[in-house]
Amino acid sequence: MRGISFVVTALAICIVAGCQDGLVSTDATSALTATQQADELVLKREFGMIWADGELFRTLGTPATFRPGQGNFDKLYQGAFQDGVGAISEAKPGDQDFNGGRWEVWALKDGVTTDYSNANSVEDLDPNDFELTGTYFECPLLPARGNGHG
Protein backbone atom coordinates (compact mmCIF):
# COMPACT_ATOMS: atom_id res chain seq x y z
CA MET A 1 0.00 0.00 0.00
CA ARG A 2 2.88 2.38 0.77
CA GLY A 3 4.22 1.98 -2.80
CA ILE A 4 0.85 2.92 -4.28
CA SER A 5 0.60 5.86 -1.91
CA PHE A 6 4.06 7.03 -3.00
CA VAL A 7 3.18 6.86 -6.70
CA VAL A 8 -0.04 8.79 -6.13
CA THR A 9 1.81 11.42 -4.08
CA ALA A 10 4.62 11.74 -6.61
CA LEU A 11 2.27 12.02 -9.56
CA ALA A 12 0.05 14.50 -7.74
CA ILE A 13 3.01 16.77 -7.07
CA CYS A 14 4.22 16.39 -10.64
CA ILE A 15 0.85 17.11 -12.18
CA VAL A 16 -0.30 19.84 -9.81
CA ALA A 17 3.05 21.57 -9.39
CA GLY A 18 4.16 21.07 -12.98
CA CYS A 19 7.54 19.62 -12.06
CA GLN A 20 7.35 16.51 -14.15
CA ASP A 21 11.00 15.81 -14.89
CA GLY A 22 13.81 14.81 -12.57
CA LEU A 23 11.71 13.00 -9.99
CA VAL A 24 13.95 11.01 -7.66
CA SER A 25 12.88 8.69 -4.87
CA THR A 26 14.46 6.48 -2.29
CA ASP A 27 12.05 3.76 -3.48
CA ALA A 28 13.54 2.73 -6.85
CA THR A 29 10.54 0.75 -8.12
CA SER A 30 8.02 3.50 -7.35
CA ALA A 31 10.34 6.19 -8.69
CA LEU A 32 10.72 4.33 -11.97
CA THR A 33 6.95 4.06 -12.40
CA ALA A 34 6.36 7.70 -11.45
CA THR A 35 9.24 8.91 -13.61
CA GLN A 36 8.06 6.96 -16.66
CA GLN A 37 4.59 8.47 -16.37
CA ALA A 38 5.97 11.92 -15.57
CA ASP A 39 8.32 11.84 -18.58
CA GLU A 40 5.28 11.55 -20.83
CA LEU A 41 3.71 14.59 -19.17
CA VAL A 42 6.82 16.79 -19.33
CA LEU A 43 6.52 17.00 -23.09
CA LYS A 44 3.45 19.18 -22.53
CA ARG A 45 5.49 21.65 -20.42
CA GLU A 46 2.36 22.61 -18.50
CA PHE A 47 2.68 25.16 -15.74
CA GLY A 48 1.50 24.34 -12.24
CA MET A 49 1.13 26.59 -9.23
CA ILE A 50 2.72 26.58 -5.76
CA TRP A 51 1.94 28.84 -2.81
CA ALA A 52 4.85 30.40 -0.90
CA ASP A 53 4.24 32.95 1.86
CA GLY A 54 0.78 33.76 0.46
CA GLU A 55 2.14 34.41 -3.02
CA LEU A 56 1.47 32.22 -6.05
CA PHE A 57 4.36 30.97 -8.14
CA ARG A 58 4.20 28.96 -11.33
CA THR A 59 6.52 26.08 -12.06
CA LEU A 60 8.14 24.43 -15.03
CA GLY A 61 9.59 20.93 -15.15
CA THR A 62 13.37 20.81 -15.52
CA PRO A 63 15.77 17.87 -15.90
CA ALA A 64 17.44 16.94 -12.61
CA THR A 65 19.16 13.85 -11.33
CA PHE A 66 20.52 13.79 -7.80
CA ARG A 67 20.34 11.78 -4.64
CA PRO A 68 18.59 13.01 -1.50
CA GLY A 69 21.94 13.37 0.30
CA GLN A 70 23.34 15.72 -2.35
CA GLY A 71 22.71 19.18 -0.96
CA ASN A 72 19.98 21.10 0.77
CA PHE A 73 16.27 20.96 -0.04
CA ASP A 74 13.21 23.03 0.81
CA LYS A 75 10.07 21.33 2.04
CA LEU A 76 7.18 21.20 -0.40
CA TYR A 77 3.90 20.29 1.28
CA GLN A 78 1.38 18.43 -0.88
CA GLY A 79 -2.36 18.75 -0.25
CA ALA A 80 -5.52 20.60 -1.23
CA PHE A 81 -4.82 24.25 -0.49
CA GLN A 82 -6.33 27.67 -1.28
CA ASP A 83 -7.79 28.04 -4.80
CA GLY A 84 -7.23 24.34 -5.46
CA VAL A 85 -3.42 24.72 -5.52
CA GLY A 86 -1.76 21.41 -4.61
CA ALA A 87 1.50 22.54 -2.99
CA ILE A 88 2.93 25.00 -0.48
CA SER A 89 6.65 25.76 -0.28
CA GLU A 90 8.50 26.68 2.89
CA ALA A 91 10.71 29.10 0.93
CA LYS A 92 10.63 31.20 -2.24
CA PRO A 93 13.02 33.14 -4.47
CA GLY A 94 14.41 36.08 -2.52
CA ASP A 95 14.35 34.25 0.83
CA GLN A 96 17.82 33.88 2.32
CA ASP A 97 17.27 30.15 2.93
CA PHE A 98 15.78 29.35 -0.52
CA ASN A 99 17.61 26.39 -2.10
CA GLY A 100 16.97 27.31 -5.72
CA GLY A 101 14.03 25.01 -6.37
CA ARG A 102 15.36 21.75 -4.89
CA TRP A 103 12.48 20.05 -3.13
CA GLU A 104 11.68 17.27 -0.68
CA VAL A 105 8.01 16.36 -0.74
CA TRP A 106 5.91 16.11 2.42
CA ALA A 107 2.41 14.63 2.09
CA LEU A 108 -0.58 14.71 4.39
CA LYS A 109 -0.52 11.67 6.68
CA ASP A 110 -3.23 9.05 6.32
CA GLY A 111 -6.16 9.78 8.61
CA VAL A 112 -5.52 13.53 8.97
CA THR A 113 -8.80 15.37 8.49
CA THR A 114 -7.64 18.96 8.98
CA ASP A 115 -9.15 21.33 6.40
CA TYR A 116 -6.33 23.18 4.66
CA SER A 117 -8.48 24.60 1.84
CA ASN A 118 -7.67 28.20 2.90
CA ALA A 119 -3.94 27.62 3.49
CA ASN A 120 -1.41 29.52 1.35
CA SER A 121 1.74 29.52 3.50
CA VAL A 122 3.58 27.11 5.82
CA GLU A 123 2.37 29.17 8.77
CA ASP A 124 -1.14 27.88 7.95
CA LEU A 125 0.00 24.24 8.25
CA ASP A 126 0.66 21.92 11.18
CA PRO A 127 3.92 20.17 10.20
CA ASN A 128 2.90 17.21 12.38
CA ASP A 129 0.09 16.49 9.89
CA PHE A 130 2.65 15.74 7.14
CA GLU A 131 5.28 13.07 6.49
CA LEU A 132 8.33 12.89 4.25
CA THR A 133 7.54 10.87 1.12
CA GLY A 134 11.11 10.17 -0.01
CA THR A 135 10.52 12.17 -3.21
CA TYR A 136 13.22 14.69 -4.21
CA PHE A 137 13.21 16.80 -7.36
CA GLU A 138 14.20 20.13 -8.84
CA CYS A 139 11.78 22.71 -10.20
CA PRO A 140 12.08 26.51 -10.31
CA LEU A 141 9.51 28.92 -8.90
CA LEU A 142 8.56 31.71 -11.29
CA PRO A 143 6.46 34.72 -10.28
CA ALA A 144 2.84 34.28 -11.34
CA ARG A 145 0.86 37.04 -13.03
CA GLY A 146 -1.58 38.78 -10.76
CA ASN A 147 0.83 38.90 -7.82
CA GLY A 148 2.34 42.22 -8.79
CA HIS A 149 4.71 40.35 -11.14
CA GLY A 150 5.07 39.93 -14.90
Protein Blocks (a to p, Z undefined) as FASTA:
>chain_A
ZZmmmmmmmmmmmmmnopaghpacfblklmmmmmmmmmmmmmnopacdddeehiacdddd
ddddddfkgocdddddddddehhiabdcfbdehiaklgghpacdddddehiacdfklgcb
fklpcfklpccehiacdddddddehilpZZ
